[in-house]
Amino acid sequence: MIFIRNLNKIYNNTNVINNLDLQIEKGDFVFLHGKSGSGKSTLLKILTKEVRGWSGKITVDSQDLNKVATYNIRRKISVIYQSFELLQEKTVYENISLAGHVVGKTNKDIHNRTTLLIEKVGLKGKENLYPKNISGGEQQRVAVARALLNKPEIILADEPTGNLDTENAYHIIRLLKQLNEEGVTVLIVTHDLELVKSFPAKIIIMSEGKVKISENDHLLI
């Protein structure tokens, strides 16, 4: 699904990503763990083509990332951010449905999918509220639903629990785990080691721009 070899990215004469090799299979549920500055978020931005100017080889679903159009890769991959990235002047329903309008889905398809996802993430009855009127955990559920609207094959979650309390953090990870069980490949960037230890997953640890440890189902440090 995602195949990376000899990936390098330099910022200000510093190798933020340093000869990184990584392989994530279709259907994987993966935690990418590491300290701040280890290159985790840069890697996600490379995968969505937000960051350019890297060297090495990356394929996503057997497509060369250098050759595939940004539009096409972002239909395949959806991103969930720590800061939710919601439009404050839009309702819950509008924030979720907007992703469908961007790619030109019909109003009927957008409505049906948005209504389904609102129920799936546990926000039924709150679709007409604005972000300021719902909790942080609920805002992150809006972000999850928005990421799912166009049925991505891969979800990249960049510190999705960073602004949440423990209960809401675990709720979001359980929701992402459920989506993974339905066939979505999930990669979660986090510095929260306790969270990583609480869920069975493939665990990748980054340090100084490299993969330091990769373990299946448990963590060795």
Secondary structure in CASP SS format (residue, H / E / C, confidence):
PFRMAT SS
TARGET T0000
AUTHOR 0000-0000-0000
METHOD secondary structure of the structure
MODEL  1
M C 1.00
I E 1.00
F E 1.00
I E 1.00
R E 1.00
N E 1.00
L E 1.00
N E 1.00
K E 1.00
I E 1.00
Y E 1.00
N C 1.00
N C 1.00
T E 1.00
N E 1.00
V E 1.00
I E 1.00
N E 1.00
N E 1.00
L E 1.00
D E 1.00
L E 1.00
Q E 1.00
I E 1.00
E C 1.00
K C 1.00
G C 1.00
D C 1.00
F E 1.00
V E 1.00
F E 1.00
L E 1.00
H E 1.00
G C 1.00
K C 1.00
S C 1.00
G C 1.00
S C 1.00
G C 1.00
K H 1.00
S H 1.00
T H 1.00
L H 1.00
L H 1.00
K H 1.00
I H 1.00
L H 1.00
T C 1.00
K C 1.00
E C 1.00
V C 1.00
R C 1.00
G C 1.00
W C 1.00
S E 1.00
G E 1.00
K E 1.00
I E 1.00
T E 1.00
V E 1.00
D C 1.00
S C 1.00
Q E 1.00
D E 1.00
L C 1.00
N C 1.00
K C 1.00
V C 1.00
A C 1.00
T H 1.00
Y H 1.00
N H 1.00
I H 1.00
R H 1.00
R H 1.00
K H 1.00
I E 1.00
S E 1.00
V E 1.00
I E 1.00
Y E 1.00
Q C 1.00
S C 1.00
F C 1.00
E C 1.00
L C 1.00
L C 1.00
Q C 1.00
E C 1.00
K C 1.00
T C 1.00
V H 1.00
Y H 1.00
E H 1.00
N H 1.00
I H 1.00
S H 1.00
L H 1.00
A H 1.00
G H 1.00
H H 1.00
V H 1.00
V C 1.00
G C 1.00
K C 1.00
T C 1.00
N H 1.00
K H 1.00
D H 1.00
I H 1.00
H H 1.00
N H 1.00
R H 1.00
T H 1.00
T H 1.00
L H 1.00
L H 1.00
I H 1.00
E H 1.00
K H 1.00
V C 1.00
G C 1.00
L C 1.00
K C 1.00
G C 1.00
K C 1.00
E C 1.00
N C 1.00
L C 1.00
Y C 1.00
P H 1.00
K H 1.00
N H 1.00
I C 1.00
S C 1.00
G H 1.00
G H 1.00
E H 1.00
Q H 1.00
Q H 1.00
R H 1.00
V H 1.00
A H 1.00
V H 1.00
A H 1.00
R H 1.00
A H 1.00
L H 1.00
L C 1.00
N C 1.00
K C 1.00
P C 1.00
E C 1.00
I E 1.00
I E 1.00
L E 1.00
A E 1.00
D E 1.00
E C 1.00
P C 1.00
T C 1.00
G C 1.00
N C 1.00
L C 1.00
D C 1.00
T H 1.00
E H 1.00
N H 1.00
A H 1.00
Y H 1.00
H H 1.00
I H 1.00
I H 1.00
R H 1.00
L H 1.00
L H 1.00
K H 1.00
Q H 1.00
L H 1.00
N H 1.00
E H 1.00
E C 1.00
G C 1.00
V C 1.00
T E 1.00
V E 1.00
L E 1.00
I E 1.00
V E 1.00
T E 1.00
H C 1.00
D C 1.00
L H 1.00
E H 1.00
L H 1.00
V H 1.00
K H 1.00
S C 1.00
F C 1.00
P C 1.00
A C 1.00
K E 1.00
I E 1.00
I E 1.00
I E 1.00
M E 1.00
S E 1.00
E C 1.00
G C 1.00
K E 1.00
V E 1.00
K E 1.00
I E 1.00
S E 1.00
E E 1.00
N E 1.00
D C 1.00
H C 1.00
L C 1.00
L C 1.00
I C 1.00
END
